[in-house]
């Protein structure tokens, strides 16, 4: 796997980064150049403070990438339990590589990834993706469409429990999801391929809940959706964080929407953190606004 559009070149309106349109066409290279210019040396304290110095998910001095190529350089991350973090930045900055690294899809050259607090803190760096889902409580909601269109909605949910000890456990977990999302329950026997609007995304999120994870890695939840469905997806994520107590780490191309949702925001440039702070602080940062928010 590779990071989102690694090395992509071309010219695009700034809508590709923030979901608005300020009318100015900026090349991807120019966005990256200006973002790099605004970068400052982010200290470990600046990473830990937004997480209240109580990290539940922690990345320490991570160097990771694909094959022999290093994408993340001495990368640090902290998110406390029931917090949300949104990663923004130009294409090729390494945003999806962070999610891939947490879930076990990259080569880790050095550094540490841990889950938990205090005496329950656990090093999960070398765990397989299956072990991270089953035993570490980390679920990954992919960017690409991942429903099985020929299977029913119900069968798609059962697939989310493929690591459970028995099929009956997956079916019981699916029933809890249907209780929460009546719209899916009404379509349980229909092929997933007939779902439209934001329903496929809801099914993907719901399938990730079958194993009852504590941490959700969410890659571009708004991609390809109309605004009204984007709002629906973010309402679901707000509920999962506030009601279901999930910790959420997200990559989001609609930077304004992502930062409005998230407790913490990072701007990434070339595999390193350029700016770290609360979501509100990044929304108010004029440099972030100019490059990613259309302001």
C-alpha positions as CSV (number, residue, x, y, z in Angstrom):
1,X,0.0,0.0,0.0
2,X,1.1,3.6,-0.6
3,X,0.2,6.8,1.1
4,X,-2.6,8.9,-0.5
5,X,-1.4,10.1,-3.9
6,X,2.3,9.9,-2.9
7,X,4.2,11.9,-5.4
8,X,1.1,13.1,-7.3
9,X,1.8,16.1,-9.4
10,X,-0.4,18.6,-11.1
11,X,-2.5,21.7,-10.6
12,X,-5.7,21.7,-8.6
13,X,-8.0,24.3,-7.1
14,X,-7.6,24.5,-3.3
15,X,-11.0,22.8,-3.0
16,X,-9.0,19.5,-3.0
17,X,-7.7,20.4,0.5
18,X,-10.5,22.2,2.3
19,X,-13.8,21.6,0.6
20,X,-14.4,25.3,-0.3
21,X,-13.3,27.3,-3.3
22,X,-11.4,30.6,-3.0
23,X,-11.1,30.7,-6.7
24,X,-7.3,30.4,-6.8
25,X,-5.6,27.5,-8.5
26,X,-2.6,26.3,-6.5
27,X,-0.4,23.4,-7.6
28,X,0.1,20.6,-5.2
29,X,3.8,21.4,-5.1
30,X,3.1,25.0,-4.2
31,X,0.8,24.0,-1.4
32,X,3.5,21.7,-0.1
33,X,6.2,24.4,-0.4
34,X,4.1,27.0,1.4
35,X,3.1,24.5,4.1
36,X,6.8,23.6,4.6
37,X,7.6,27.3,5.0
38,X,5.1,27.7,7.8
39,X,6.4,24.7,9.7
40,X,8.0,25.2,13.0
41,X,9.9,22.7,15.2
42,X,7.0,21.0,17.0
43,X,8.2,19.9,20.5
44,X,7.1,16.8,22.3
45,X,5.3,19.1,24.8
46,X,3.2,20.6,21.9
47,X,2.2,17.1,21.0
48,X,1.4,16.0,24.5
49,X,-0.5,19.1,25.7
50,X,-3.6,18.7,23.4
51,X,-3.8,15.1,24.6
52,X,-3.9,16.5,28.2
53,X,-0.6,14.6,28.9
54,X,-2.7,11.5,29.2
55,X,-2.1,9.6,26.0
56,X,-4.2,6.5,25.2
57,X,-2.7,6.1,21.7
58,X,0.9,7.1,21.5
59,X,3.5,7.1,18.7
60,X,7.1,7.8,19.7
61,X,9.9,8.7,17.3
62,X,8.5,6.5,14.5
63,X,10.3,6.0,11.2
64,X,8.1,4.0,8.8
65,X,7.3,3.6,5.2
66,X,6.9,1.1,2.3
67,X,9.6,-1.2,1.2
68,X,12.9,0.7,1.9
69,X,11.3,4.1,1.5
70,X,10.9,6.1,4.7
71,X,7.8,8.3,4.7
72,X,7.4,9.2,8.4
73,X,10.5,10.8,10.0
74,X,10.9,10.7,13.8
75,X,7.1,11.0,14.1
76,X,5.3,11.6,17.4
77,X,1.6,11.4,18.2
78,X,-0.6,11.5,21.3
79,X,-4.4,11.2,21.7
80,X,-6.1,10.6,25.0
81,X,-9.0,8.2,25.5
82,X,-12.3,9.4,23.9
83,X,-10.5,12.2,22.0
84,X,-10.4,12.7,18.3
85,X,-7.5,13.8,16.1
86,X,-7.7,15.0,12.5
87,X,-4.6,14.9,10.2
88,X,-4.5,17.4,7.4
89,X,-1.8,18.4,4.9
90,X,-0.9,18.4,1.3
91,X,-1.0,15.3,-0.8
92,X,1.9,13.0,-0.2
93,X,2.5,14.4,3.3
94,X,2.2,11.0,5.0
95,X,-1.3,11.3,6.5
96,X,-2.6,7.8,5.5
97,X,0.8,6.3,6.2
98,X,0.2,7.2,9.9
99,X,-3.0,5.2,9.9
100,X,-1.3,2.4,8.0
101,X,1.5,2.3,10.5
102,X,-0.8,2.1,13.5
103,X,-2.7,-0.7,11.9
104,X,0.3,-2.7,10.6
105,X,0.4,-1.9,6.9
106,X,3.9,-0.4,6.7
107,X,7.4,-1.3,7.4
108,X,8.5,0.1,10.8
109,X,12.2,1.0,10.8
110,X,12.3,2.3,14.4
111,X,10.1,3.8,17.0
112,X,7.2,2.6,19.1
113,X,3.4,2.5,18.9
114,X,1.5,1.9,22.1
115,X,-2.1,1.7,23.3
116,X,-3.4,2.1,26.8
117,X,-2.8,4.0,30.0
118,X,-0.6,3.6,33.0
119,X,0.1,-0.1,33.9
120,X,-2.2,-1.1,31.0
121,X,0.0,0.5,28.4
122,X,0.9,-2.0,25.7
123,X,3.4,-1.9,22.9
124,X,1.6,-2.9,19.7
125,X,4.2,-1.8,17.2
126,X,5.0,-5.3,15.9
127,X,1.4,-6.8,16.1
128,X,-0.3,-8.0,12.9
129,X,-3.3,-6.2,11.7
130,X,-5.5,-9.0,12.9
131,X,-4.0,-8.9,16.4
132,X,-4.5,-5.1,16.5
133,X,-8.2,-5.6,15.7
134,X,-8.8,-8.6,17.9
135,X,-6.6,-8.0,20.9
136,X,-5.7,-4.3,20.9
137,X,-9.1,-3.0,19.9
138,X,-8.0,-1.0,16.8
139,X,-10.3,-0.9,13.8
140,X,-9.5,0.6,10.4
141,X,-12.3,2.1,8.2
142,X,-10.8,2.2,4.7
143,X,-10.9,5.2,2.4
144,X,-11.9,3.1,-0.6
145,X,-15.3,1.6,-1.0
146,X,-15.2,-1.7,0.8
147,X,-18.7,-3.0,1.0
148,X,-19.4,-6.4,-0.6
149,X,-22.1,-5.4,-3.1
150,X,-23.4,-8.9,-3.8
151,X,-23.8,-9.7,-0.1
152,X,-26.7,-8.5,2.0
153,X,-26.3,-5.7,4.5
154,X,-26.5,-8.2,7.2
155,X,-23.8,-10.4,5.7
156,X,-21.5,-7.4,5.3
157,X,-21.9,-6.8,9.1
158,X,-21.1,-10.4,9.8
159,X,-17.9,-10.1,7.9
160,X,-16.8,-7.5,10.5
161,X,-16.7,-10.3,13.0
162,X,-14.5,-12.7,11.0
163,X,-12.0,-12.8,13.9
164,X,-14.6,-13.8,16.5
165,X,-14.6,-17.3,17.9
166,X,-18.0,-18.3,16.5
167,X,-20.3,-17.0,13.8
168,X,-23.0,-16.6,16.5
169,X,-20.9,-13.9,18.2
170,X,-20.8,-11.9,15.0
171,X,-24.5,-12.2,14.5
172,X,-25.2,-11.0,18.1
173,X,-22.9,-8.0,17.5
174,X,-24.7,-7.3,14.2
175,X,-28.0,-7.2,16.1
176,X,-26.7,-4.5,18.4
177,X,-25.7,-2.4,15.3
178,X,-29.2,-2.8,13.8
179,X,-30.7,-1.6,17.1
180,X,-28.5,1.5,16.9
181,X,-29.0,2.2,13.1
182,X,-32.6,1.5,12.1
183,X,-32.0,2.5,8.5
184,X,-29.6,-0.4,8.1
185,X,-32.0,-2.7,9.9
186,X,-34.7,-1.9,7.4
187,X,-32.3,-3.0,4.6
188,X,-30.7,-5.9,6.3
189,X,-31.8,-8.5,3.7
190,X,-31.0,-6.3,0.7
191,X,-27.8,-6.5,-1.3
192,X,-25.4,-3.9,-0.2
193,X,-24.9,-2.8,-3.8
194,X,-28.3,-1.1,-3.7
195,X,-27.3,1.3,-0.9
196,X,-26.9,4.9,-2.0
197,X,-26.0,8.3,-0.6
198,X,-24.2,8.0,2.7
199,X,-25.6,4.5,3.4
200,X,-22.5,2.6,2.1
201,X,-20.3,4.7,4.4
202,X,-22.6,4.0,7.4
203,X,-22.3,0.3,6.6
204,X,-18.5,0.5,6.5
205,X,-18.5,2.3,9.9
206,X,-21.0,-0.1,11.3
207,X,-19.0,-3.2,10.2
208,X,-15.9,-1.8,12.0
209,X,-18.0,-1.7,15.2
210,X,-18.7,-5.4,15.3
211,X,-15.5,-6.2,17.2
212,X,-16.3,-3.3,19.6
213,X,-13.0,-1.5,19.1
214,X,-11.7,1.3,21.3
215,X,-9.8,3.0,18.6
216,X,-11.2,3.9,15.2
217,X,-8.8,4.8,12.3
218,X,-10.9,6.6,9.8
219,X,-9.5,7.4,6.3
220,X,-11.3,10.2,4.4
221,X,-14.8,9.7,5.7
222,X,-16.3,12.4,3.5
223,X,-14.7,11.4,0.2
224,X,-17.1,11.1,-2.6
225,X,-20.1,12.2,-0.6
226,X,-22.6,15.1,-1.1
227,X,-22.6,17.7,1.7
228,X,-25.8,16.4,3.4
229,X,-24.3,12.9,3.6
230,X,-21.0,14.4,4.9
231,X,-22.9,15.9,7.8
232,X,-24.6,12.6,8.5
233,X,-21.2,10.8,8.6
234,X,-19.8,13.3,11.0
235,X,-22.8,13.2,13.2
236,X,-22.3,9.4,13.4
237,X,-18.6,10.0,14.4
238,X,-19.6,12.5,17.0
239,X,-22.0,10.0,18.5
240,X,-19.3,7.3,18.5
241,X,-16.9,9.5,20.3
242,X,-19.3,11.0,22.9
243,X,-21.7,8.1,23.4
244,X,-19.7,5.0,22.6
245,X,-16.4,6.4,24.0
246,X,-14.4,5.7,20.9
247,X,-11.0,7.3,20.3
248,X,-10.8,8.5,16.7
249,X,-7.8,9.2,14.5
250,X,-8.8,10.6,11.1
251,X,-7.4,11.7,7.8
252,X,-9.8,14.1,6.2
253,X,-9.4,16.1,2.9
254,X,-12.2,18.4,4.0
255,X,-10.0,20.2,6.5
256,X,-12.6,22.6,7.8
257,X,-15.1,19.8,8.5
258,X,-12.4,17.6,10.1
259,X,-11.0,20.3,12.3
260,X,-14.5,21.4,13.4
261,X,-15.1,17.8,14.5
262,X,-11.7,17.0,16.1
263,X,-10.3,17.8,19.5
264,X,-6.8,17.8,18.1
265,X,-5.4,18.8,14.7
266,X,-2.0,18.1,13.1
267,X,-0.7,19.6,9.8
268,X,1.7,17.2,8.2
269,X,4.4,18.1,5.7
270,X,6.8,15.6,4.2
271,X,6.3,13.0,7.0
272,X,6.6,15.4,9.9
273,X,4.3,17.5,12.0
274,X,4.4,21.2,10.9
275,X,1.7,22.4,13.3
276,X,0.0,20.7,16.3
277,X,-2.8,22.1,18.4
278,X,-6.5,21.9,19.2
279,X,-8.9,21.7,16.2
280,X,-10.1,25.2,17.1
281,X,-6.5,26.6,17.1
282,X,-5.8,25.3,13.7
283,X,-9.1,26.6,12.4
284,X,-8.1,30.1,13.7
285,X,-4.6,29.9,12.3
286,X,-4.4,32.2,9.3
287,X,-1.7,30.2,7.5
288,X,-3.7,27.0,7.9
289,X,-6.8,28.9,6.7
290,X,-5.0,30.2,3.6
291,X,-3.7,26.9,2.5
292,X,-6.4,24.4,3.6
293,X,-9.6,26.2,4.6
294,X,-10.1,28.6,1.7
295,X,-9.6,31.7,3.9
